[in-house]
């Protein structure tokens, strides 16, 4: 019986290794062909659209029926400049901590961001930089009703910017600000 378990374990390990090897090769081939087709061994110029956000920030907001409170946010480039990584710490203002990764896809001409946090939250966004604003949005459901959500970076200055979390229940005709954060660059 021990021999049978060992054989099955070896077969499962070999199958898993074959899968991961094939998966890794597929990702590498796709990434390499996209970069080669675009002739860009370096990140595309559009990746600099998020340069305003890079750095270490003090962030603050007003909670309902309370004073202004806040935390910190650190944003950096990773993976040879192709990925923007965010490290948000809402303490002491809120226990929320999270991170996001953002990439520019040269095939679609859009930005994509994935957010995860210490509450088990997962959000995915797509969008673009236009007219001095970065807007990333998504579709979701609240209480069984479809809504749109978006993040808007605006009033972008060298050492400050504003960020809004907004929601629309009418397909994007109107937007309500749910959370407004002010960023001030740490010196």
C-alpha positions in Angstrom: 0.0 0.0 0.0 2.8 2.4 0.8 4.3 1.8 -2.7 0.9 2.6 -4.3 0.6 5.9 -2.4 4.2 6.8 -3.4 3.4 6.1 -7.1 0.2 8.2 -7.0 2.1 11.0 -5.2 4.8 10.9 -7.8 2.2 10.9 -10.7 0.4 13.8 -9.1 3.6 15.8 -8.5 4.7 15.1 -12.2 1.3 16.3 -13.5 1.4 19.4 -11.3 5.0 20.2 -12.4 4.0 19.7 -16.1 1.0 22.0 -15.6 3.0 24.8 -13.9 5.8 24.5 -16.4 3.4 24.7 -19.3 1.5 27.6 -17.6 4.8 29.5 -17.0 5.9 29.0 -20.6 2.5 30.3 -21.9 2.7 33.4 -19.8 6.4 34.1 -20.8 5.5 33.5 -24.5 2.6 35.9 -24.4 4.5 38.6 -22.5 7.5 38.2 -24.8 5.4 38.3 -28.0 3.5 41.4 -26.9 6.6 43.3 -26.0 8.4 42.2 -29.2 5.4 43.1 -31.3 5.3 46.5 -29.8 9.1 46.8 -30.0 9.3 47.8 -26.4 11.6 45.8 -24.2 11.1 48.6 -21.6 7.7 49.5 -20.2 5.5 51.4 -22.6 5.4 55.2 -22.2 1.9 55.0 -20.9 3.2 53.5 -17.7 4.4 56.9 -16.8 0.8 58.1 -16.6 0.8 56.9 -12.9 4.1 58.6 -12.0 2.2 61.3 -10.1 1.1 58.6 -7.6 4.6 57.2 -6.9 6.1 57.9 -3.5 5.2 58.0 0.1 2.1 59.9 1.1 0.2 61.0 4.2 -3.5 60.5 3.5 -6.5 61.9 5.3 -10.3 62.0 5.1 -13.3 63.0 7.1 -15.3 60.2 8.7 -19.1 60.8 9.1 -19.8 62.7 12.3 -16.1 62.8 13.3 -12.9 64.7 12.8 -10.4 64.4 10.0 -8.4 61.1 10.3 -5.9 59.3 8.1 -3.1 57.0 7.4 -0.3 56.4 4.9 0.1 55.1 1.4 3.3 54.0 -0.3 3.3 53.5 -4.1 6.3 52.1 -6.1 7.3 50.6 -9.3 8.1 46.9 -9.5 8.8 44.1 -12.0 11.2 46.2 -14.2 8.9 49.2 -14.1 5.9 47.4 -15.6 3.8 47.2 -12.4 2.7 49.9 -9.9 2.3 48.5 -6.4 0.4 50.3 -3.7 0.7 49.7 0.1 -2.2 51.3 1.9 -2.3 51.6 5.7 -5.4 53.4 7.0 -4.3 53.3 10.6 -4.9 55.1 12.9 -8.0 56.4 11.0 -9.3 53.0 10.0 -8.1 49.4 10.5 -8.2 48.9 6.7 -4.9 47.8 5.2 -4.5 46.7 1.6 -2.4 46.7 -1.6 -3.0 47.0 -5.2 -1.2 46.2 -8.4 -1.7 48.2 -11.5 -0.5 47.5 -15.1 -1.0 49.2 -18.5 -2.0 46.7 -21.2 -0.6 47.8 -24.5 -3.1 45.5 -26.4 -6.2 47.2 -24.9 -4.8 50.7 -24.2 -6.2 50.5 -20.7 -5.0 50.4 -17.1 -6.0 47.4 -14.9 -5.8 47.4 -11.1 -6.4 44.6 -8.6 -7.0 45.5 -5.0 -6.9 43.1 -2.0 -7.1 43.9 1.7 -7.0 42.7 5.3 -10.8 42.3 5.3 -10.6 39.7 2.5 -11.7 42.2 -0.1 -10.9 41.8 -3.8 -11.8 44.5 -6.4 -10.8 44.8 -10.0 -10.8 47.9 -12.1 -10.0 49.2 -15.6 -9.7 52.6 -17.0 -7.5 55.4 -18.4 -5.8 58.7 -17.8 -7.5 61.5 -19.6 -8.0 65.3 -19.1 -5.6 65.3 -16.1 -7.5 62.6 -14.3 -6.9 58.9 -13.8 -10.3 57.1 -13.7 -10.5 53.3 -13.0 -14.0 51.8 -12.7 -15.8 48.5 -12.2 -19.3 47.0 -12.2 -20.6 45.5 -9.0 -23.8 44.6 -7.1 -25.1 45.9 -3.8 -28.2 44.3 -2.3 -28.8 42.6 -5.6 -28.8 45.8 -7.6 -26.2 46.6 -10.3 -24.0 49.6 -9.6 -20.9 51.2 -11.0 -17.9 52.1 -8.8 -14.9 54.1 -9.7 -11.8 55.7 -8.3 -10.8 59.2 -9.5 -7.4 60.8 -9.0 -7.7 64.5 -9.7 -6.3 68.0 -8.9 -2.9 66.4 -9.3 0.0 68.6 -8.1 3.6 67.7 -7.5 3.1 67.2 -3.8 -0.6 66.7 -3.4 -3.6 65.1 -5.1 -7.2 64.2 -4.4 -8.8 60.7 -4.7 -12.5 59.9 -4.7 -14.3 56.5 -4.4 -17.5 57.1 -6.2 -20.7 55.1 -6.8 -23.4 55.3 -9.4 -26.8 53.5 -9.3 -28.0 54.9 -12.6 -25.5 53.4 -15.0 -23.0 56.2 -14.6 -25.3 59.2 -15.4 -24.6 60.6 -11.9 -21.9 59.8 -9.3 -21.9 60.1 -5.5 -18.7 60.5 -3.6 -18.5 57.7 -1.0 -14.9 58.3 0.3 -12.8 61.4 -0.5 -9.1 61.2 0.4 -6.5 64.0 0.3 -2.9 63.0 -0.4 0.1 65.1 0.8 3.6 63.8 -0.3 5.9 63.0 2.6 9.1 65.0 2.7 
